[in-house]
Amino acid sequence: MGTPKRFRKTSIKRRLRWNQAMRSPLPPTLMGLVTFSFVSVALGAGVYLAAVPSLIQQSPGVQTVVTAVEESGVPEAVTSVLSGEAFSSSGIDASVGTFDSVDLSSPEFDSAEHSAGDSSSNSDSSGGIMPPSSGEGGGGNSGEEPEEPEEPTAPTEAEEAQYHALIVQEYNNLSEYEQAVQGVIQEFNEQCLNLSSDTRYVCFQNCAGTADDLMRVSDLRIPEESRWYSAAEGVNQLYEDLTATVYLYQRAWLLNLPLDDPRPYQKEWSRPITEHIVNGEIDFLTSYTQLKLQVGAAL
C-alpha cells in the first residue's frame, strides 16, 4: 500500500526544515557566550596549575615528611621535590627529583636506607609485613610428628544417669505433643470443607502453632560413647515424625484457605496429605508408633 501524497509532502518539509536548522550559523549573542565560556575555562585551569606547587608546599603533611626526610640525611634533590622547590610556576621541572638525578650509591642515601630499614625487620620497602622465613615460627618443617587427637573417654556412671534421666523426660513429653497432633488432624477433617474462611483460618493458626511448638524442642545431644546414645537418637526421630505430620496439614491448609468454596477442589488441596497415606494412615505416624515402642522398651 503506497504512502499518501499529503503525508509524503509533510515528511519532506519536516526534513528540509531540520536540515536548515542544523546548518544555520549560531546567533552572534550565543556565539559570544560560547567563546567567553571557553576562555574562562582556560584561564581557570591556568590559575589552578600555577597554585598547585604552593598549596603542596604549605600542606602540614608535606612539611612533616620534609622535616623527617631532612633529619634522616636523604640527599637534597629528594627533599627539594618533597618541599615543592622543584616545582616551577609553569608546572613540574622534570630534570629535578627523578631517580636519574638521585645518586643511589651515595653514602648519604645508603645510610638513610639502613636507618629506615632497622625500624622493623619484617617490613618491606612498601610498608607491608614480610612473611616469616622457613624454619621460623610455625611454618617450617621442624620434623616433629603432629600430636594425635585424644580418644574420647566413656562417660562416667554419674553422667550416664543424667543422660538417662533427660531422655526419659523427653520421651514422656511425647504424649502431650502426640495429643496436639491428633487434635490438628481431627480439626482438619471436620473443618476443611467449611465455607467460612474465618473458621478455616483459625484452624490453620492452631496447626501452625503446634508446628512451632514442635520446632522449639531441642534435639538431645548425647555422646556416642554413652550407652544411651541410640535411645536419644530414637527420641529425636520421634519428634521429627510428629513435626513432619503437622507440616503436611499445614501445607494443605495453605492451599485450602484462598478458596471461597473448597469443596470442588478437595483433591487438589488435600494432595500433600494423600500422597503420604499408606494403608489408611500417614506414613510418618506409622513410623512414629513403631519406633516409640522400641525406644520405650530400651529405656
N, C-alpha and C positions, 0 to 999 in steps of 0.2 A: 504494500500500500504506500503510495507516494506521499511526501510531506506537502501540506497545503502551501500555496504560494505566499499567502499573507504571513505564515509562520517563518518561511524562508527569508522574506524581506526583513522581518523584525530581528531575526538572528544575525543577519549580515550587518544591519545597522548597529546592533549592540557591539559586535566585534570591532567595527570601524571606530566607534566612539572609544572603546577600550584601548585600541592601538594608539589613537591620537592622544589620549590622556597619558599613556605611558611614555610617549616620545616627546611630549611638550616640555620645554625647559621649566625649571623651578622659578617661582616669582622672586624678584630681587630681595624682598624682605626675608623670605625663608632662606635664600642663599646666604644672606649676611649672617643670619643666626647660626647656620651650619658652620660657616667659616670661623665665627667667633668661638664656637664650642671647641673646634679642633685646636685653635690657638691656645685656649685656656687649658686644655688637657696637656698640651706640650709644655707650657710654662710650669704647670703644677708638677709634672714629672721631673723637670729640671731642678726645681727648688727642692723637691724631696731627695733627689740623688745627692745634691750638694750638702744637705743637712745630715745625711746618714753618718758620715765619719765622726762629726762632733757629738751626735747622740750616742754612738757606741763608746766614745771616749769618756763621756760623762756618766755612763752606766755604773752604778755601785758594784755590780757583779764583775764587770770587766776590770775595774780598778783593783778589786780584791785579788783577781787572778794575776794581774800585772805585778802587784806587790809581792805575791808569793813566788812568782817566777823570778823576779829580780833578786830576791833574797836567796834563792837556790842556786844562783850563778849561771843561769841559762844565757847564751850569747845575746848580744844587744839586738841583733837582727830579729830574733823571735819576739823580744819584749816590745820592739817598735811596732810590730804587726799587731800584737795584742792591745797595745795602748792606743792605736789609731794613728800613730805618727806616719805610718807608711801610706795612709790614705791621702790622696791629693784632693783638691777642690773639685776636680772633674771626674773623680772615680777612684779606682784602686790602682796603685803602682805595681804592675806585675813583676818588676825587676827586684822588688824587695820583699822579703818574707816568704819566699818559696823555698822548697827543700834544696834547690840548687845553690841558693845563696847562703845556706847554713852549713858550716863545716862540721859534719857529724863525727869526724875523727879528732876534733879539738879536745884538749884535756878538760876544758870547762864543761863542754856538753857531756863528756864521759862521766865526770864527777857528779853532775846533776842527775844523770840517768841512774847511777848507783845509789844516790841518796834517796831517790824516789822509789827505787825497787826494793830497798831494805825494809820499807814500812810493812810489807806483807809478803811473805814468802810464797803464798799460794795464790797471788793475784797476777793476772796477765796485764799486758800493756793497755788493754781496753777497760780495765777495771773489773773484769769478771773473775770468778773463782776458778782456779785451776784444779782439775781433778787430781786426787791423790795418786802418787806413783805406785807401781806394782810392788807389793810387799808391805805397803804402809796401810794402816787402818785395818779394815776387814775385807778389802778387795783382793788381796794377794792369796796365792795358794800356799798356805802355811804347812801343808802336809798332814794336818790333824784331821782325823775322821770325824764327821758330824755325829753329835750325840743322838742316840736312838731315843725316840719318844718313850716315855714311861708307860708301861701297860696299866690300864685302869684296874683298880683293885675292886674286889667284890664288896658290896655294901655290908655294913655290919648288921647284926640282928636288930639293933635298935632302929636303924634306917629301914630295914625290911618291914618292921612293924608299922612304921609311919607310912610307907608306900601302900601297904595292905589296907590300912585304915582309910586312906584317901581314895583308893579305888572302890572300896565298899561304899563309901559315902556317895560318890558319883554314880555308882550302879543303882543305889536305892533312889536317887533323884530321877532316874529314868521314868519311873511310874508317873510322876507329875507331868513330864513333857509328853509322855505317851497319851495321857488323857487329853491334853491340849490338842494334839494332832488328830485324835479321833473326833474332837469337837469341830475342828476345821473341816473334816471330811463330811460329817453329818450336816453341818450348816450349808456346805456347798450343795449337797444333794437335795436339801429342802428348799433353797432359795435361788438356785441358778436359773430357774425359769420364771422368776418373779418379774412382773412388768414394771415394778417400781425400781428405778435406777438408784434411788437413795437407799433402799433396803439392801440392794446388792453391793453398794459401795461400803456400807457398814460391815458387811460380811468380808469384803476384801480387806478392810482395815484390820479386822480380827485375824485374818490369815497372815497378813504382813507382820503384825505384832508378834505372833507365835514364831515366825521365821527369825525375827530379830532376837528374840529370847534364846533361841537355839544357837544362833551365831555367837552370842556372848559367852557361851560355855567354853571355857578354855580347855585345850587338849591336855590330857595327862602326860607329863614328861617324866618317865621313869627310866633309869639307866638300863642298858641292855644286859648288864651283868646281874640285874635283880631277877629273882625267880618270879616276880610279879609283872615282868615286862609284857608277856603275852596277854595277860589279863587286862592290863592297861590299854594295850592296843585294841583289844576287843571292845572295851567300853567306848573308846574313841570312835570306832566304826559304828557302834550302835547309835551314837548321836548323829553321825553323818547320815545314816539311813533315815532317821526321823526328819532331819533337815531337808534331804532330797525329796522326801514325800511332800512336805509342805510347799516346796518350790513348784512342784507340779501343779498344785491347786492355785498357787499364786499366779502362775502363767495363764492358767485357764480363766481366772477372774479378769486378767488384763485384756483378754480377747472378748470376754463377755460384756464388760461394763459399757463400752461405747454403743451397744445395740439398744435401741428402744424396745424391740421385741426380740429376745434371744432365741425364741422357740424355733424359728425356721432355720437357724444356723447352728443348732446344737452339735452337729457332727464336727463342725469346724472348730468352735471354741473349746470343745472337750477333748480335742485330739492330744494335747500334752498329757492328759491323764490316760486315755485309752491306749496310747502307744506303750504304756508301762504296765498294763493289766495282763497278768499271766495266771491262767486258771482261776479267773474271777477275783484276783487280788493284786494290789500294787506290788511289783516285784521287790521294791525296797522294803516294804513291810514284811514280805515273806522272809527275806534275808534277816530282817531285824528279829523276828520271832525265833528263828532257828539259832541265831548267834547268841541271843540273850540266854537261852537255856544252857548253852555251852559255857558261857562266861560265868553264869551263876553256879554251875557245878564246879568250876575251877576255884571259885572263891570259898 
